[in-house]
Amino acid sequence: MPAVIALIVIAFVVFIVAAASVKIVHPYQQGIVEQLGKYKQTAGPGLKMIFPVIQSLLKVDMREQVVDVPPQEVITKDNVTVTVDAVIYYEPTDAQRLVYNVANFIMAITKLAQTNLRNVIGEMTLDSALTSRDNVNTAIREVLDDATDKWGVRVVRVEIQRIDPPGDVMDAMHEQMKAERNRRAVVLEADGEREAAITVAEGQKQRVILAAEAIRQEAILTAEGEAKAIEEVADAERYRLQTVADGEAAAVRSVYQAIHDGDPTPDLLAIKYLEALGTVADGRATKIFLPAEMSSTMGSLGAIAELFTGTPSDDEPAGVPTPVTGPTEPDPAD
């Protein structure tokens, strides 16, 4: 019976030693193997065997980690106290340095972040800090990344969660924002009124221009119509005068041709001449008419008188009037 108990105890001890000597490292971990308190190697993921009591294996999580920086009061460049808190994202790159180069990495990086927040925001005004968070994040990340490089850690990014000014400053900012919005509203209203006035003026200008253009076109069309009418009246008058002249010329030609065809005798011409003289002399006004050729006129008169009083002499052919001579002067011998 005591032998069985001893075997059980030995088996139990062997089991405990075997269990202690077998270690499993996950893919997101690295193992720091120490032998008798001294660094031996860095083990990768997988099944690892160590000698219990003599060796030990410390697992280090290599995944990206998050550290929340507690809120703290920071004085800006323009002497405004603000409350700032941030979040730090870091990723271990060297498990050996992370374990041996820093005792408490979380506290170290938190204090380092708080100090650099004071430095960075202390060099900025309140308005710059509120509107330039990306610049603050970049500046703090660069400082932390340089400082934590010897710890085997890479700072991925830093995010500012809040920047809270004091209550009175917040009230002043609200009043300023309200005044700015009122100013913008007044400016927008003034711009709208100005644009409306410009639009109305442009419309009136276009209306005046169109009215003037219509009047000008009306005047042009009226003038063109009047000119066309005058031209047509002139053409009609010219045509009328030309037609009258052609008619008169045709009448003159017809009369002349009729006279020429009738072969008038001097007696007929003389009678017509006398009728014309009578027509000319008819009237109340005193007129003196002197024929152009007295001798031919007197001859015509004599011929007419002989036509009505006697026959022609034997020496003269029939139908030829005897010329009328003037009274003969007495012979001086008588």
C-alpha positions as CSV (number, residue, x, y, z in Angstrom):
1,M,0.0,0.0,0.0
2,P,2.7,2.6,0.8
3,A,4.3,1.7,-2.6
4,V,1.1,2.5,-4.4
5,I,0.9,5.9,-2.6
6,A,4.5,6.6,-3.5
7,L,3.8,5.8,-7.2
8,I,0.8,8.1,-7.2
9,V,2.7,10.9,-5.6
10,I,5.5,10.5,-8.2
11,A,3.1,10.4,-11.0
12,F,1.4,13.5,-9.7
13,V,4.7,15.3,-9.4
14,V,5.7,14.2,-12.9
15,F,2.4,15.5,-14.3
16,I,2.8,18.8,-12.5
17,V,6.3,19.2,-13.9
18,A,5.2,18.2,-17.4
19,A,2.4,20.7,-17.3
20,A,4.6,23.4,-16.1
21,S,7.2,22.7,-18.8
22,V,4.7,22.9,-21.7
23,K,3.8,26.5,-22.8
24,I,1.6,27.7,-25.7
25,V,2.3,31.1,-27.3
26,H,-0.6,32.5,-29.3
27,P,-0.1,34.1,-32.7
28,Y,-0.7,37.6,-31.3
29,Q,1.9,37.0,-28.6
30,Q,5.6,36.7,-28.1
31,G,7.3,34.9,-25.2
32,I,10.3,36.1,-23.2
33,V,12.2,33.1,-22.0
34,E,14.4,33.6,-18.9
35,Q,16.8,31.0,-17.4
36,L,17.8,31.5,-13.8
37,G,16.6,35.1,-14.0
38,K,18.5,35.9,-17.1
39,Y,17.1,36.7,-20.6
40,K,17.7,33.8,-22.9
41,Q,15.5,34.2,-26.0
42,T,12.3,35.5,-27.5
43,A,9.9,32.7,-28.4
44,G,7.5,33.0,-31.3
45,P,4.0,31.6,-31.5
46,G,3.5,27.8,-31.0
47,L,4.2,25.1,-28.4
48,K,7.2,25.8,-26.3
49,M,9.0,23.5,-23.8
50,I,10.9,24.9,-20.8
51,F,12.5,23.5,-17.7
52,P,10.3,24.3,-14.7
53,V,12.0,26.2,-11.8
54,I,15.1,26.8,-14.0
55,Q,13.3,28.6,-16.9
56,S,10.3,30.8,-17.1
57,L,8.3,32.2,-20.1
58,L,6.6,35.6,-20.0
59,K,3.9,36.2,-22.7
60,V,3.7,39.7,-24.2
61,D,0.6,40.8,-26.2
62,M,1.8,42.4,-29.5
63,R,-1.6,43.7,-30.5
64,E,-2.5,47.4,-30.8
65,Q,-3.4,48.7,-27.4
66,V,-5.4,51.8,-26.2
67,V,-4.5,54.0,-23.3
68,D,-7.0,56.6,-22.0
69,V,-5.3,59.8,-20.8
70,P,-7.2,61.2,-17.8
71,P,-8.6,64.7,-18.1
72,Q,-6.2,67.5,-17.0
73,E,-6.3,71.3,-16.9
74,V,-4.0,73.1,-19.4
75,I,-3.4,76.8,-19.7
76,T,-3.4,78.1,-23.2
77,K,-1.2,80.8,-24.7
78,D,-3.9,83.4,-24.1
79,N,-4.2,82.4,-20.4
80,V,-7.4,80.4,-20.6
81,T,-7.6,77.2,-18.5
82,V,-9.1,74.3,-20.5
83,T,-9.7,70.7,-19.6
84,V,-8.2,68.2,-22.0
85,D,-8.3,64.5,-22.3
86,A,-6.9,62.2,-25.0
87,V,-6.7,58.6,-26.2
88,I,-3.4,57.0,-27.3
89,Y,-3.2,54.0,-29.6
90,Y,0.2,52.1,-29.5
91,E,1.6,48.9,-30.9
92,P,4.5,46.9,-29.3
93,T,7.3,46.2,-31.8
94,D,9.9,44.6,-29.5
95,A,8.8,42.5,-26.6
96,Q,12.2,42.4,-25.0
97,R,12.6,46.2,-24.8
98,L,8.9,46.5,-23.7
99,V,9.6,44.2,-20.8
100,Y,13.1,45.3,-19.7
101,N,13.3,49.0,-20.6
102,V,10.2,50.3,-18.8
103,A,8.7,49.2,-15.5
104,N,5.2,50.4,-16.0
105,F,4.5,51.3,-19.5
106,I,0.9,52.4,-19.1
107,M,1.8,54.9,-16.4
108,A,4.9,56.1,-18.3
109,I,3.0,56.8,-21.5
110,T,0.1,58.4,-19.7
111,K,2.3,60.9,-17.8
112,L,4.3,61.5,-21.0
113,A,1.1,62.3,-22.9
114,Q,-0.1,64.6,-20.2
115,T,3.2,66.5,-20.2
116,N,3.2,66.9,-23.9
117,L,-0.4,68.0,-23.9
118,R,0.5,70.9,-21.6
119,N,3.5,71.8,-23.8
120,V,1.6,71.7,-27.1
121,I,-1.6,73.3,-26.1
122,G,0.3,75.8,-23.9
123,E,1.8,77.2,-27.1
124,M,-1.5,77.7,-28.8
125,T,-4.4,80.1,-28.3
126,L,-7.8,78.9,-27.3
127,D,-9.2,79.4,-30.8
128,S,-6.3,77.6,-32.4
129,A,-6.6,74.7,-30.0
130,L,-10.3,74.3,-30.7
131,T,-9.9,74.5,-34.5
132,S,-6.6,72.7,-34.9
133,R,-7.1,69.4,-33.2
134,D,-5.4,67.5,-36.1
135,N,-2.3,69.6,-35.6
136,V,-2.4,68.9,-31.8
137,N,-2.8,65.1,-32.5
138,T,0.1,65.0,-35.0
139,A,2.4,67.0,-32.7
140,I,1.7,64.8,-29.6
141,R,2.0,61.6,-31.7
142,E,5.4,62.5,-33.0
143,V,6.7,63.4,-29.5
144,L,5.4,60.2,-28.0
145,D,6.6,58.0,-30.9
146,D,10.1,59.4,-30.5
147,A,10.0,58.9,-26.7
148,T,8.6,55.4,-26.7
149,D,10.9,54.0,-29.5
150,K,13.4,52.8,-26.9
151,W,10.6,51.0,-25.1
152,G,9.9,48.9,-28.1
153,V,6.5,50.6,-28.8
154,R,5.2,52.5,-31.8
155,V,2.6,55.1,-31.2
156,V,0.1,54.7,-34.0
157,R,-2.1,57.8,-33.3
158,V,-3.3,60.2,-30.7
159,E,-6.8,61.6,-30.5
160,I,-8.0,64.5,-28.5
161,Q,-11.4,63.7,-27.0
162,R,-12.4,66.9,-25.5
163,I,-11.2,70.5,-24.9
164,D,-13.5,72.1,-22.4
165,P,-13.1,75.8,-21.7
166,P,-14.5,77.3,-18.5
167,G,-18.2,78.2,-18.2
168,D,-17.8,81.9,-18.5
169,V,-15.6,81.5,-21.6
170,M,-18.2,79.1,-23.0
171,D,-20.9,81.7,-22.5
172,A,-18.8,84.4,-24.1
173,M,-18.1,82.0,-27.0
174,H,-21.8,81.4,-27.4
175,E,-22.5,85.2,-27.4
176,Q,-19.8,85.7,-29.9
177,M,-21.1,82.9,-32.1
178,K,-24.7,84.3,-31.8
179,A,-23.4,87.8,-32.7
180,E,-21.5,86.3,-35.6
181,R,-24.6,84.5,-36.9
182,N,-26.6,87.7,-36.5
183,R,-24.0,89.6,-38.4
184,R,-24.0,86.9,-41.2
185,A,-27.8,87.1,-41.3
186,V,-27.7,90.9,-41.6
187,V,-25.1,90.6,-44.3
188,L,-27.0,88.0,-46.2
189,E,-30.2,90.0,-46.0
190,A,-28.3,93.1,-47.2
191,D,-26.8,91.1,-50.0
192,G,-30.2,89.7,-50.9
193,E,-31.7,93.2,-51.0
194,R,-28.8,94.5,-53.1
195,E,-29.1,91.6,-55.5
196,A,-32.9,92.2,-55.7
197,A,-32.3,96.0,-56.3
198,I,-29.8,95.1,-59.0
199,T,-32.1,92.7,-60.6
200,V,-35.0,95.2,-60.6
201,A,-32.7,97.9,-62.0
202,E,-31.5,95.5,-64.7
203,G,-35.1,94.7,-65.5
204,Q,-36.0,98.4,-65.8
205,K,-33.0,99.0,-67.9
206,Q,-33.9,96.1,-70.2
207,R,-37.5,97.4,-70.3
208,V,-36.3,100.9,-71.3
209,I,-33.9,99.5,-73.8
210,L,-36.6,97.3,-75.4
211,A,-39.1,100.2,-75.4
212,A,-36.5,102.5,-77.1
213,E,-35.7,99.8,-79.5
214,A,-39.4,99.3,-80.3
215,I,-39.8,103.1,-80.8
216,R,-36.8,103.1,-83.1
217,Q,-38.0,100.2,-85.0
218,E,-41.5,101.8,-85.3
219,A,-39.9,105.0,-86.5
220,I,-37.8,103.2,-89.0
221,L,-40.7,101.2,-90.3
222,T,-42.9,104.3,-90.5
223,A,-40.2,106.2,-92.3
224,E,-39.7,103.3,-94.7
225,G,-43.5,103.1,-95.2
226,E,-43.7,106.9,-95.9
227,A,-40.7,106.7,-98.2
228,K,-42.2,103.7,-100.0
229,A,-45.6,105.6,-100.3
230,I,-43.8,108.8,-101.6
231,E,-41.9,106.7,-104.0
232,E,-45.1,105.0,-105.2
233,V,-46.9,108.3,-105.5
234,A,-44.0,109.8,-107.4
235,D,-43.9,106.8,-109.7
236,A,-47.7,107.2,-110.2
237,E,-47.4,110.9,-110.9
238,R,-44.5,110.3,-113.2
239,Y,-46.4,107.7,-115.0
240,R,-49.4,110.0,-115.2
241,L,-47.4,112.9,-116.6
242,Q,-45.6,110.6,-119.0
243,T,-49.0,109.2,-120.1
244,V,-50.4,112.7,-120.5
245,A,-47.3,113.8,-122.4
246,D,-47.5,110.7,-124.6
247,G,-51.2,111.4,-125.1
248,E,-50.6,115.1,-125.9
249,A,-47.7,114.2,-128.2
250,A,-49.9,111.6,-129.9
251,A,-52.7,114.1,-130.2
252,V,-50.3,116.7,-131.7
253,R,-49.0,114.1,-134.1
254,S,-52.5,113.1,-135.0
255,V,-53.5,116.7,-135.6
256,Y,-50.4,117.5,-137.5
257,Q,-50.8,114.3,-139.5
258,A,-54.5,115.2,-140.2
259,I,-53.5,118.7,-141.3
260,H,-50.8,117.3,-143.4
261,D,-53.1,114.7,-144.9
262,G,-55.8,117.4,-145.6
263,D,-53.3,119.6,-147.5
264,P,-54.9,122.9,-146.3
265,T,-54.9,125.9,-148.7
266,P,-53.5,129.3,-147.6
267,D,-57.1,130.6,-147.5
268,L,-58.0,128.0,-144.9
269,L,-54.9,128.8,-142.9
270,A,-55.7,132.5,-143.1
271,I,-59.2,132.0,-141.8
272,K,-57.9,129.9,-138.9
273,Y,-55.4,132.6,-138.3
274,L,-58.1,135.2,-138.1
275,E,-60.1,133.0,-135.8
276,A,-57.1,132.6,-133.5
277,L,-56.6,136.4,-133.5
278,G,-60.2,136.9,-132.6
279,T,-59.9,134.5,-129.7
280,V,-56.7,136.2,-128.5
281,A,-58.3,139.7,-128.8
282,D,-61.5,138.6,-127.0
283,G,-61.5,140.1,-123.5
284,R,-61.9,143.3,-121.6
285,A,-58.3,144.1,-121.3
286,T,-56.7,146.4,-124.0
287,K,-54.5,144.3,-126.3
288,I,-52.3,145.3,-129.2
289,F,-51.5,142.4,-131.5
290,L,-48.9,142.9,-134.1
291,P,-48.5,140.0,-136.5
292,A,-45.0,138.8,-137.1
293,E,-45.2,139.3,-140.9
294,M,-47.4,142.2,-141.9
295,S,-47.0,141.8,-145.7
296,S,-48.0,138.1,-145.6
297,T,-50.9,139.0,-143.3
298,M,-52.1,141.8,-145.6
299,G,-51.7,139.5,-148.5
300,S,-53.8,136.9,-146.8
301,L,-56.5,139.5,-146.0
302,G,-56.5,140.7,-149.6
303,A,-56.9,137.1,-150.8
304,I,-59.8,136.6,-148.5
305,A,-61.4,139.9,-149.6
306,E,-61.0,139.0,-153.2
307,L,-62.4,135.6,-152.5
308,F,-65.6,137.1,-151.2
309,T,-66.0,140.1,-153.6
310,G,-64.8,139.1,-157.0
311,T,-63.5,136.5,-159.4
312,P,-59.9,136.1,-160.1
313,S,-58.3,137.9,-163.1
314,D,-57.6,136.2,-166.3
315,D,-54.0,136.3,-165.8
316,E,-54.2,134.6,-162.4
317,P,-55.1,131.0,-162.1
318,A,-58.4,130.1,-160.5
319,G,-58.4,129.6,-156.8
320,V,-55.4,131.8,-156.2
321,P,-56.4,135.0,-154.3
322,T,-55.3,138.3,-155.7
323,P,-52.8,139.9,-153.4
324,V,-54.0,143.0,-151.7
325,T,-51.8,145.9,-152.1
326,G,-51.8,149.1,-150.2
327,P,-53.1,152.4,-151.6
328,T,-51.1,153.9,-154.4
329,E,-49.6,157.2,-153.9
330,P,-50.7,160.0,-156.5
331,D,-48.5,160.8,-159.3
332,P,-46.7,164.0,-158.7
333,A,-47.4,165.0,-162.2
334,D,-51.2,165.1,-161.6
